[in-house]
């Protein structure tokens, strides 16, 4: 996967790019998140962890209403320790970069480097990997699906 010199130089740069918004936000706002959905997911995760059941009603949203959103991310967060919450988007970002690199291994090296840099510098990517939204988990799962489907298709051709 990491087979040449520029790739070994590129990965620390990409990790630094992913970590920069988190570190700047940590210096200024004590690790606050960008979007209110992150706080909703954290609150639902603490509800799931304390009550040991999936909530059906959210008493704090708009004066109380039935809960109709997906509960995948709060369920994952409920399984993890609280101190791990701030690092989960960053870890999933690194995983996404590694999966995208693995997916692009059969492409020319210059295209792979450009794609990885472009992917990491995109504002939606930086947003997804600095918040705890449902897309924080969806993007690595999508890239894993691409990687394993390509791997399966590549094995079938030989």
DAMO-V463856 format. One record per pair of residues at least 12 apart in sequence whose ideal C-beta (glycine too) atoms are under 10 Angstrom apart, sorted by the first residue. I is the first residue (numbers start at 1). J is the second residue. If there is no record, write none. Layout:
i=I j=J
i=I j=J
This chain:
i=1 j=98
i=1 j=101
i=1 j=102
i=1 j=105
i=2 j=98
i=2 j=101
i=3 j=105
i=3 j=109
i=4 j=109
i=4 j=113
i=6 j=109
i=6 j=110
i=6 j=112
i=6 j=113
i=7 j=101
i=7 j=109
i=7 j=112
i=7 j=113
i=7 j=116
i=9 j=113
i=10 j=97
i=10 j=101
i=10 j=112
i=10 j=113
i=10 j=116
i=10 j=117
i=10 j=120
i=11 j=94
i=11 j=97
i=11 j=98
i=11 j=101
i=11 j=116
i=13 j=116
i=13 j=117
i=13 j=120
i=14 j=93
i=14 j=94
i=14 j=97
i=14 j=98
i=14 j=100
i=14 j=101
i=14 j=116
i=14 j=117
i=14 j=119
i=14 j=120
i=14 j=121
i=15 j=90
i=15 j=93
i=15 j=94
i=15 j=97
i=15 j=120
i=16 j=120
i=17 j=93
i=17 j=97
i=17 j=117
i=17 j=120
i=17 j=121
i=17 j=125
i=17 j=126
i=18 j=89
i=18 j=90
i=18 j=91
i=18 j=92
i=18 j=93
i=18 j=94
i=18 j=96
i=18 j=97
i=18 j=120
i=18 j=121
i=18 j=125
i=18 j=126
i=18 j=129
i=18 j=130
i=19 j=90
i=19 j=93
i=19 j=94
i=19 j=129
i=19 j=130
i=20 j=126
i=20 j=130
i=21 j=34
i=21 j=89
i=21 j=90
i=21 j=123
i=21 j=126
i=21 j=127
i=21 j=129
i=21 j=130
i=21 j=131
i=22 j=86
i=22 j=87
i=22 j=89
i=22 j=90
i=22 j=93
i=22 j=126
i=22 j=129
i=22 j=130
i=23 j=90
i=24 j=130
i=25 j=86
i=25 j=130
i=26 j=86
i=30 j=86
i=31 j=85
i=31 j=86
i=31 j=87
i=31 j=130
i=33 j=85
i=33 j=86
i=33 j=89
i=33 j=130
i=33 j=131
i=33 j=132
i=33 j=133
i=34 j=126
i=34 j=127
i=34 j=128
i=34 j=130
i=34 j=131
i=34 j=132
i=34 j=133
i=35 j=127
i=35 j=130
i=35 j=131
i=35 j=132
i=35 j=133
i=35 j=135
i=36 j=131
i=36 j=133
i=37 j=69
i=37 j=73
i=37 j=131
i=37 j=132
i=37 j=133
i=37 j=134
i=37 j=135
i=37 j=136
i=38 j=73
i=38 j=77
i=38 j=85
i=38 j=89
i=38 j=130
i=38 j=131
i=38 j=132
i=38 j=133
i=38 j=136
i=39 j=131
i=39 j=132
i=40 j=58
i=40 j=60
i=40 j=61
i=40 j=67
i=40 j=69
i=40 j=73
i=40 j=74
i=40 j=132
i=40 j=133
i=41 j=69
i=41 j=70
i=41 j=71
i=41 j=72
i=41 j=73
i=41 j=74
i=41 j=75
i=41 j=76
i=41 j=77
i=41 j=78
i=41 j=85
i=41 j=131
i=41 j=132
i=41 j=133
i=41 j=134
i=41 j=136
i=42 j=73
i=42 j=74
i=42 j=77
i=42 j=78
i=42 j=82
i=42 j=85
i=42 j=132
i=43 j=55
i=43 j=58
i=43 j=60
i=43 j=61
i=43 j=74
i=43 j=77
i=44 j=58
i=44 j=67
i=44 j=69
i=44 j=71
i=44 j=73
i=44 j=74
i=44 j=75
i=44 j=77
i=44 j=78
i=45 j=71
i=45 j=73
i=45 j=74
i=45 j=75
i=45 j=76
i=45 j=77
i=45 j=78
i=45 j=79
i=45 j=80
i=45 j=82
i=45 j=85
i=45 j=132
i=46 j=74
i=46 j=77
i=46 j=78
i=46 j=82
i=47 j=59
i=47 j=60
i=47 j=67
i=47 j=74
i=47 j=78
i=48 j=71
i=48 j=74
i=48 j=75
i=48 j=76
i=48 j=77
i=48 j=78
i=48 j=79
i=49 j=74
i=49 j=75
i=49 j=77
i=49 j=78
i=49 j=79
i=49 j=80
i=49 j=81
i=49 j=82
i=50 j=78
i=51 j=78
i=52 j=78
i=54 j=67
i=54 j=71
i=54 j=74
i=54 j=75
i=54 j=78
i=55 j=67
i=55 j=71
i=55 j=74
i=56 j=68
i=69 j=134
i=70 j=134
i=70 j=138
i=71 j=134
i=72 j=134
i=72 j=137
i=72 j=138
i=72 j=141
i=73 j=88
i=73 j=132
i=73 j=133
i=73 j=134
i=73 j=135
i=73 j=136
i=73 j=137
i=73 j=138
i=74 j=132
i=74 j=134
i=76 j=88
i=76 j=132
i=76 j=136
i=76 j=137
i=77 j=132
i=77 j=137
i=85 j=132
i=86 j=130
i=86 j=132
i=88 j=129
i=88 j=132
i=88 j=136
i=88 j=137
i=89 j=127
i=89 j=128
i=89 j=129
i=89 j=130
i=89 j=131
i=89 j=132
i=89 j=133
i=89 j=136
i=89 j=137
i=90 j=129
i=90 j=130
i=91 j=129
i=91 j=140
i=92 j=128
i=92 j=129
i=92 j=132
i=92 j=136
i=92 j=137
i=92 j=138
i=92 j=139
i=92 j=140
i=92 j=141
i=93 j=120
i=93 j=125
i=93 j=126
i=93 j=128
i=93 j=129
i=93 j=130
i=93 j=136
i=93 j=139
i=93 j=140
i=94 j=129
i=94 j=140
i=95 j=129
i=95 j=139
i=95 j=140
i=95 j=141
i=95 j=143
i=95 j=144
i=96 j=119
i=96 j=120
i=96 j=125
i=96 j=128
i=96 j=129
i=96 j=136
i=96 j=139
i=96 j=140
i=96 j=141
i=96 j=142
i=96 j=143
i=96 j=144
i=97 j=116
i=97 j=119
i=97 j=120
i=97 j=125
i=97 j=129
i=97 j=140
i=97 j=143
i=98 j=116
i=98 j=140
i=98 j=143
i=98 j=147
i=99 j=139
i=99 j=140
i=99 j=141
i=99 j=142
i=99 j=143
i=99 j=144
i=99 j=145
i=99 j=146
i=99 j=147
i=99 j=148
i=100 j=112
i=100 j=115
i=100 j=116
i=100 j=119
i=100 j=120
i=100 j=139
i=100 j=140
i=100 j=143
i=100 j=146
i=100 j=147
i=101 j=113
i=101 j=115
i=101 j=116
i=101 j=119
i=101 j=143
i=101 j=147
i=102 j=143
i=102 j=144
i=102 j=146
i=102 j=147
i=102 j=148
i=102 j=150
i=102 j=151
i=103 j=115
i=103 j=143
i=103 j=144
i=103 j=145
i=103 j=146
i=103 j=147
i=103 j=148
i=103 j=149
i=103 j=150
i=103 j=151
i=104 j=116
i=104 j=119
i=104 j=146
i=104 j=147
i=104 j=150
i=105 j=147
i=105 j=150
i=105 j=151
i=105 j=154
i=106 j=150
i=106 j=154
i=119 j=139
i=119 j=143
i=124 j=139
i=125 j=139
i=128 j=140
